[in-house]
Amino acid sequence: MTTRYEKTLFALMVALVFAAVTFILVQAQGGNAPQPQTFTKECGTCHTEAQMAWANGLHGHATDDPVFEEAWTEQGKPGACLVCHTTGYDPQTATWTQDGVACEACHNPVPEDHPKSPMPVTRTTDLCGQCHSDTRFGWQDWKVSTHYQRNMTCTVCHDPHTAKIKEMFTDDGASASNDPSQLCITCHQEASMNFPYSTHHNQGLACVDCHVMHTSDDPNEIHTVPDHSFEASLKSCNNCHKDSMHGPGMASDEISGGAPLVVPDMPQVELASVTPEPQPMSPVGFAGLAGLIGLAAGMILAPWFERIYHKVNSHKGGK
């Protein structure tokens, strides 16, 4: 009959075997669970210009932009923000595969035989709308615009890698990046021919001063974006002509009878710890867990091994 000492000794031996094998296997794999692949650096090998534009653009700095970091911290660092400001965000683990809006955020899934097969991308406004939605863009205004009705996509005016207005050049070859109105002229040629003779032009105004208003008057408001309906409104006129068009001090909301939009406070989701990558578990931890399992298995199997041992010895003695 197996004594308690022998049973315990056998269980410890089994536990040591379990722990040793587990430690060796985990150590051989680097102690980490398989990590999702990120291709941004690899993409730059062939697509150097696009990668450089992305690295210096708004999409590339969506996570470490100071304005975002300040607003995100003030709100308690909710995980909901990281769905759009990172790539591959997992709400279950509060981790993500890469900072910023990386290549895989728009070009997904990556073909195994790329570059033989091209990288997929949705060439419609629906792709941008996944993050630039109603509350962060003004989708309703965009849908009533003539641009949308004529099936224009975001990339007609915006560089998808920098997320900025496409850079245009004047007739003398100089960059017109400081005047986005130059982009309007590529389609609105008739208006551009008449506008230089107008009073507005003589006062130094450009297309965007009247047709691209911002959705918020508060410069500190996050997600404030231009009104993409591109309609010159009473509000845009009032910026210069409020006293001449209406009584002094009367704002456009008072004239139209409109009420300011009040957005209720949304509950914030607080995360105890949010890190860019999962923290790997030490091989010692895996080995310790396997050792506990081995110890329990050894205690259970000890009597069975004793019976086998005695049967083998009895057969040898009979011979």
C-alpha positions as CSV (number, residue, x, y, z in Angstrom):
1,M,0.0,0.0,0.0
2,T,1.3,3.4,-0.9
3,T,2.3,5.5,2.0
4,R,1.5,9.2,2.1
5,Y,5.2,10.0,1.7
6,E,5.5,7.9,-1.4
7,K,2.3,9.3,-2.9
8,T,3.5,12.9,-2.3
9,L,7.0,12.1,-3.7
10,F,5.5,10.6,-6.8
11,A,3.1,13.6,-7.3
12,L,6.1,16.0,-6.9
13,M,8.0,14.1,-9.6
14,V,5.0,14.4,-12.0
15,A,4.7,18.1,-11.2
16,L,8.3,18.7,-12.0
17,V,8.0,16.9,-15.3
18,F,4.9,19.0,-16.3
19,A,6.6,22.2,-15.2
20,A,9.9,21.5,-17.0
21,V,8.2,20.5,-20.3
22,T,5.9,23.5,-20.2
23,F,8.8,25.9,-19.5
24,I,10.9,24.6,-22.4
25,L,8.0,24.9,-24.8
26,V,7.0,28.4,-23.8
27,Q,10.6,29.5,-23.7
28,A,11.1,28.2,-27.3
29,Q,8.2,30.3,-28.5
30,G,9.6,33.5,-26.8
31,G,7.0,33.5,-24.0
32,N,4.5,35.4,-26.1
33,A,1.2,34.5,-27.6
34,P,1.2,35.0,-31.4
35,Q,0.8,38.7,-32.2
36,P,-1.3,40.1,-35.0
37,Q,0.8,41.2,-38.0
38,T,1.2,44.8,-38.8
39,F,2.4,45.8,-42.3
40,T,3.0,49.6,-42.1
41,K,6.8,49.3,-42.1
42,E,6.8,46.6,-44.7
43,C,4.5,48.7,-46.9
44,G,7.0,51.5,-46.9
45,T,9.6,49.3,-48.6
46,C,7.7,49.7,-51.9
47,H,5.3,52.6,-51.1
48,T,7.8,55.0,-49.7
49,E,6.0,58.2,-50.7
50,A,2.7,57.0,-49.3
51,Q,4.3,55.8,-46.1
52,M,6.1,59.1,-45.6
53,A,2.8,61.0,-46.2
54,W,1.0,58.8,-43.7
55,A,3.8,59.1,-41.0
56,N,3.6,63.0,-41.2
57,G,-0.2,63.2,-41.5
58,L,-3.2,63.2,-39.2
59,H,-3.9,59.5,-39.7
60,G,-0.4,58.6,-38.7
61,H,-0.6,60.7,-35.5
62,A,-4.2,59.8,-34.6
63,T,-3.1,58.3,-31.3
64,D,-0.3,60.7,-30.2
65,D,-1.8,63.9,-31.4
66,P,-1.6,66.4,-28.4
67,V,-5.2,67.6,-28.9
68,F,-6.5,64.0,-28.8
69,E,-4.3,63.0,-25.9
70,E,-5.5,66.0,-23.8
71,A,-9.2,65.5,-24.6
72,W,-9.0,61.7,-24.2
73,T,-7.3,62.1,-20.8
74,E,-9.9,64.6,-19.6
75,Q,-12.7,62.2,-20.4
76,G,-11.1,59.3,-18.4
77,K,-9.4,57.6,-21.4
78,P,-12.6,55.8,-22.7
79,G,-11.9,52.8,-24.9
80,A,-14.5,53.9,-27.4
81,C,-12.1,56.6,-28.7
82,L,-9.5,54.0,-29.5
83,V,-11.7,52.2,-32.0
84,C,-11.0,55.0,-34.5
85,H,-7.7,56.5,-33.1
86,T,-5.8,53.1,-33.3
87,T,-5.6,50.1,-35.6
88,G,-6.9,46.7,-34.5
89,Y,-8.3,47.8,-31.1
90,D,-9.7,44.9,-29.0
91,P,-12.2,46.1,-26.4
92,Q,-12.0,42.8,-24.6
93,T,-8.3,43.2,-23.7
94,A,-8.1,47.0,-24.2
95,T,-5.1,46.6,-26.5
96,W,-4.4,47.4,-30.1
97,T,-2.0,46.3,-32.8
98,Q,-0.7,49.7,-33.9
99,D,-0.9,53.4,-33.1
100,G,-2.7,55.7,-35.5
101,V,-4.9,54.8,-38.5
102,A,-2.4,52.4,-40.1
103,C,-2.5,50.8,-43.5
104,E,-4.5,47.8,-42.3
105,A,-7.3,50.1,-41.1
106,C,-8.3,50.8,-44.7
107,H,-6.5,48.1,-46.7
108,N,-7.9,44.9,-45.2
109,P,-7.7,41.9,-45.3
110,V,-4.2,41.7,-46.6
111,P,-3.8,39.2,-49.5
112,E,-1.3,36.4,-48.7
113,D,0.2,36.7,-52.2
114,H,0.5,40.5,-52.2
115,P,1.9,42.3,-54.2
116,K,0.7,39.8,-56.9
117,S,-2.8,40.6,-55.6
118,P,-3.5,44.3,-54.9
119,M,-4.4,45.5,-51.5
120,P,-8.2,45.9,-51.1
121,V,-9.8,49.2,-50.2
122,T,-13.4,50.4,-50.3
123,R,-13.4,53.3,-52.7
124,T,-16.6,54.9,-51.3
125,T,-17.4,57.4,-48.6
126,D,-18.7,54.5,-46.5
127,L,-15.1,53.6,-45.5
128,C,-14.4,57.1,-44.1
129,G,-17.8,57.2,-42.6
130,Q,-16.9,54.4,-40.2
131,C,-15.0,56.9,-38.1
132,H,-16.1,60.3,-39.6
133,S,-19.7,59.7,-38.6
134,D,-22.6,62.0,-37.8
135,T,-21.3,63.1,-34.4
136,R,-17.7,63.5,-35.7
137,F,-18.3,64.8,-39.2
138,G,-21.8,65.9,-40.0
139,W,-22.8,63.1,-42.3
140,Q,-26.3,64.6,-42.8
141,D,-24.9,67.8,-44.2
142,W,-22.6,65.9,-46.5
143,K,-25.5,63.7,-47.9
144,V,-27.5,66.8,-48.9
145,S,-24.6,68.3,-50.7
146,T,-24.3,68.5,-54.5
147,H,-20.9,66.8,-54.2
148,Y,-22.5,63.7,-52.6
149,Q,-25.4,63.6,-55.1
150,R,-22.9,63.5,-57.9
151,N,-21.1,60.5,-56.4
152,M,-18.0,62.4,-55.4
153,T,-15.9,60.5,-52.8
154,C,-13.8,61.9,-50.0
155,T,-10.6,61.2,-51.9
156,V,-11.5,63.6,-54.7
157,C,-10.5,66.5,-52.3
158,H,-8.6,64.7,-49.5
159,D,-5.4,62.8,-49.7
160,P,-6.3,59.5,-47.9
161,H,-2.8,59.1,-46.4
162,T,-2.3,62.6,-45.0
163,A,-6.1,63.2,-44.4
164,K,-5.5,66.7,-45.6
165,I,-6.8,68.7,-48.5
166,K,-4.9,67.7,-51.7
167,E,-2.2,70.2,-52.5
168,M,-2.7,72.3,-55.6
169,F,-0.4,74.6,-57.5
170,T,-1.0,78.0,-59.0
171,D,-0.1,78.8,-62.6
172,D,3.4,80.0,-61.6
173,G,4.1,76.6,-60.0
174,A,3.9,77.8,-56.5
175,S,2.1,75.7,-53.8
176,A,-1.4,76.8,-53.0
177,S,-1.6,74.7,-49.9
178,N,-2.5,77.8,-47.8
179,D,-5.5,78.4,-50.0
180,P,-7.7,75.3,-50.4
181,S,-10.0,77.4,-52.6
182,Q,-7.6,76.5,-55.5
183,L,-9.0,73.0,-55.3
184,C,-12.5,74.3,-55.9
185,I,-11.4,75.9,-59.2
186,T,-10.7,72.6,-60.7
187,C,-14.4,72.0,-61.0
188,H,-16.1,75.4,-60.5
189,Q,-14.4,77.1,-63.4
190,E,-17.3,79.4,-64.3
191,A,-17.5,80.7,-60.8
192,S,-13.8,81.2,-60.6
193,M,-13.9,83.3,-63.7
194,N,-16.5,85.7,-62.2
195,F,-15.3,85.7,-58.6
196,P,-12.0,87.7,-59.2
197,Y,-14.2,90.8,-60.2
198,S,-16.4,90.6,-57.1
199,T,-16.4,92.8,-54.0
200,H,-15.8,89.7,-51.9
201,H,-12.6,88.9,-53.8
202,N,-11.4,92.5,-53.5
203,Q,-11.8,92.2,-49.7
204,G,-9.5,89.2,-49.6
205,L,-12.2,86.5,-49.3
206,A,-11.9,83.0,-50.8
207,C,-14.4,80.2,-51.5
208,V,-13.9,78.6,-48.1
209,D,-14.7,81.8,-46.2
210,C,-18.4,81.5,-47.1
211,H,-18.9,77.9,-48.3
212,V,-17.0,76.0,-45.7
213,M,-18.1,77.0,-42.2
214,H,-17.1,75.0,-39.1
215,T,-19.7,73.1,-37.1
216,S,-18.7,74.7,-33.8
217,D,-17.8,78.2,-32.8
218,D,-15.8,76.9,-29.9
219,P,-12.1,76.5,-31.0
220,N,-11.6,74.1,-28.1
221,E,-14.4,71.8,-29.2
222,I,-13.0,68.4,-30.3
223,H,-14.2,66.9,-33.6
224,T,-15.1,70.3,-34.9
225,V,-15.1,70.0,-38.7
226,P,-16.1,72.1,-41.7
227,D,-19.7,72.0,-42.8
228,H,-19.6,69.6,-45.8
229,S,-22.9,70.8,-47.3
230,F,-20.8,73.6,-48.8
231,E,-23.9,75.9,-48.7
232,A,-23.3,79.6,-47.9
233,S,-25.7,80.2,-45.0
234,L,-27.0,83.1,-43.1
235,K,-24.5,82.4,-40.5
236,S,-21.6,82.8,-42.9
237,C,-23.1,86.1,-44.1
238,N,-23.5,87.4,-40.6
239,N,-19.8,87.1,-39.9
240,C,-19.4,90.2,-41.9
241,H,-22.8,91.7,-42.5
242,K,-24.7,91.2,-39.2
243,D,-25.1,94.9,-38.6
244,S,-26.1,95.8,-42.1
245,M,-28.6,92.9,-42.6
246,H,-30.3,92.9,-39.2
247,G,-30.5,94.8,-36.1
248,P,-27.3,95.1,-34.0
249,G,-26.6,92.1,-31.8
250,M,-29.1,89.8,-33.5
251,A,-27.5,86.5,-34.3
252,S,-28.6,84.2,-37.1
253,D,-30.1,81.7,-34.6
254,E,-32.5,84.5,-33.5
255,I,-33.5,85.3,-37.0
256,S,-34.1,81.7,-38.1
257,G,-35.7,80.7,-34.8
258,G,-33.3,77.8,-34.6
259,A,-32.3,76.4,-31.2
260,P,-28.7,75.4,-30.4
261,L,-28.0,71.8,-30.5
262,V,-27.5,70.3,-27.1
263,V,-25.6,67.0,-26.9
264,P,-26.3,65.1,-23.7
265,D,-23.3,63.9,-21.7
266,M,-22.5,60.4,-22.6
267,P,-21.3,57.9,-19.9
268,Q,-17.7,57.3,-20.1
269,V,-16.1,53.9,-20.1
270,E,-13.1,53.9,-17.8
271,L,-10.3,51.4,-18.3
272,A,-8.1,50.4,-15.4
273,S,-5.1,50.0,-17.8
274,V,-4.8,50.6,-21.5
275,T,-1.6,49.6,-23.2
276,P,-0.5,49.5,-26.9
277,E,0.4,45.8,-26.7
278,P,-0.6,42.8,-24.5
279,Q,1.8,42.2,-21.7
280,P,3.5,38.8,-22.2
281,M,3.2,36.2,-19.4
282,S,6.5,34.9,-18.1
283,P,7.4,31.3,-18.9
284,V,7.8,30.8,-15.2
285,G,4.1,31.5,-14.8
286,F,3.1,28.9,-17.3
287,A,5.5,26.4,-15.8
288,G,4.1,27.1,-12.3
289,L,0.6,26.5,-13.5
290,A,1.6,23.3,-15.3
291,G,3.3,22.2,-12.1
292,L,0.1,22.6,-10.1
293,I,-1.8,20.5,-12.6
294,G,1.0,17.9,-12.5
295,L,0.9,17.8,-8.7
296,A,-2.8,17.1,-8.7
297,A,-2.5,14.5,-11.5
298,G,0.3,12.8,-9.6
299,M,-1.7,12.5,-6.4
300,I,-4.6,10.9,-8.4
301,L,-2.4,8.6,-10.5
302,A,-0.1,7.4,-7.7
303,P,-2.2,4.4,-6.6
304,W,-2.6,3.3,-10.2
305,F,1.1,3.4,-10.9
306,E,1.7,1.4,-7.6
307,R,-0.5,-1.4,-8.8
308,I,1.2,-1.5,-12.1
309,Y,4.6,-1.6,-10.4
310,H,3.6,-4.5,-8.1
311,K,2.1,-6.5,-11.1
312,V,5.3,-6.1,-13.0
313,N,7.4,-7.2,-10.1
314,S,5.2,-10.2,-9.3
315,H,5.5,-11.4,-12.9
316,K,9.3,-11.1,-12.7
317,G,9.3,-13.0,-9.4
318,G,7.2,-15.8,-10.8
319,K,9.6,-16.4,-13.5
